[in-house]
């Protein structure tokens, strides 16, 4: 059953059973694309883990990665030792092989959300699922990895986005991500209503958006570069402490500015295929907007991340970042 969960979600097929047994525990299907794994016994180092993918429906490698973890668990190659909530964010967009259906789901995770439509309804369902899950494990450290792939190439194909919130990131997280072959980290500078931000802001979880390469269709992903990430996810499923490495292996950046699209007459002043983390020198014009005017790099170079001129009006068209020092171990 577990190995078929993703296929059933894509086919919009009602499962024959809403729950069952697995090595080390049980599973429960709460809703389409919402699967909870409950261990018979939690190991002492277990976290309460939310592992999500498919928030954007055309980002398929993380979905396949979670599928492989479930297959290994069902085959008895792993034994569940931690409570885990697995989420496929936008099954309808996954079925269509599109980023979203009507609007970007990953900007809707706000408790005061008053928008209507399929994606807002889905955001409300997922927020309730996370709230309910974390409430069942108040004694456990909370963790949320929201797995994505980027729509373009990158100087650092595997990178983490750290949401802005008051909860500090534990140093062990940097060590785990370094061992999982994450190559760079982008610190957010303000609240942004993404799924990982929701868990960090409202539940004080250790939370990241993890970009794991380039967005490709199902069946076209090379998961070999994601083997270190798979080992991290498997350790979390088993309730084991993951392997660590020195954070200095990764490059760190902090967002300095957001480029917003204010008008229909908006353009980015660089090629559409510009890779993430491309650096621009002072004096370079990066954007032009009929309402907001031009944006020109001032005294220090800026690196562009997530550039997309085709976003909705009022949405972010790019993040601009500067290098930051690697975190030091407070202990």
Steps between C-alpha positions, in 0.01 A plus 500: 500500500766755599698448181184576303400810696649751255353323196158485664523869582590583140215287367253654748409144596333438834710256704352165600610563858560813708761335719711196566820358643858556391838393642526677834154655510185594313388744230188715466372679190342821631416655162617496140876533512517507883656189655593457867747235618472410869776293663425222746782644709678833452876487523661739748643725226181508291359825368138568406566539127298663223639403159322675214544507123292595198398842631578590139363222283778493239780446755517124488841381628411551870172313445693205355749526789222469759356212300828311520515556878148361538582199283804420716291539814225271370758241389645483851832660401418778748315481833286794598624663820357853481162662434492630144244697302558466124324749275452532126415866482305555180382169349290670230802698376705179516245326279520788251882518522466873569645727767150587623142501375372849585751658737831424669422279800830586668392856578175407675606355837348774717250440778308812394467376141166617360544412133273244334576231246669163471848603613383712797277212612799267469717735704241506780480119499879465518532755779240308704683173430829646628329657803335169593817298445728718713234521774518121537875512579558793738803332659688451173732737315310619192645489151369590155687446173304632202662345194509682166692529175577827323366603158850598384865399530701614799860560594405288803247240379409388853433781744294576808283802569479579872167672578498817705358448851593550864589132548874455465637226276690240699863449396436128451271589209787664312709189563224270374443707187872513427522119524194476271705687235307824517737747335364839605261664746288810447385678817165675453486860626127530573184296534395322180188286515650174379425155640830467685458852642160398636649216707788711626291810578198332662650178639861598573614213277841464347386565144647551154401515138748266328568548129629169361603568143306588186127446441445214252205275407435172679739230378768746388668557837846376592467429871866395541611851609226490763631182669645699795164672546327161487726381783398803708130431441542130582673584829210728592246228414683255724537753783879486478739795527606583141862526396659844521776696328657841534266786397796677339451261207199715406485857370272732697302796368251745649218666308563873465210598273189366328406596146121528477282511192272802542365541145425311180787690341777329694819332386821357639803645323693175462458176308214265592746213546723683749592246771414549866778672700635685197676811631448847354743788542415849628341714231316208336131556428305191610134593453268756351139554606253758363385576854807446719763613248845349452705302749878542473763324714658762723827480693540121552448206263172309527421139410162418349291205625160379371469752215164469325354798312173313431373508858162642592464874565613586849714186524873463542694484172845432652701496819831688512759378748850566635751254652470431872735328746454136591324454837721422796428226751368669817585197709 
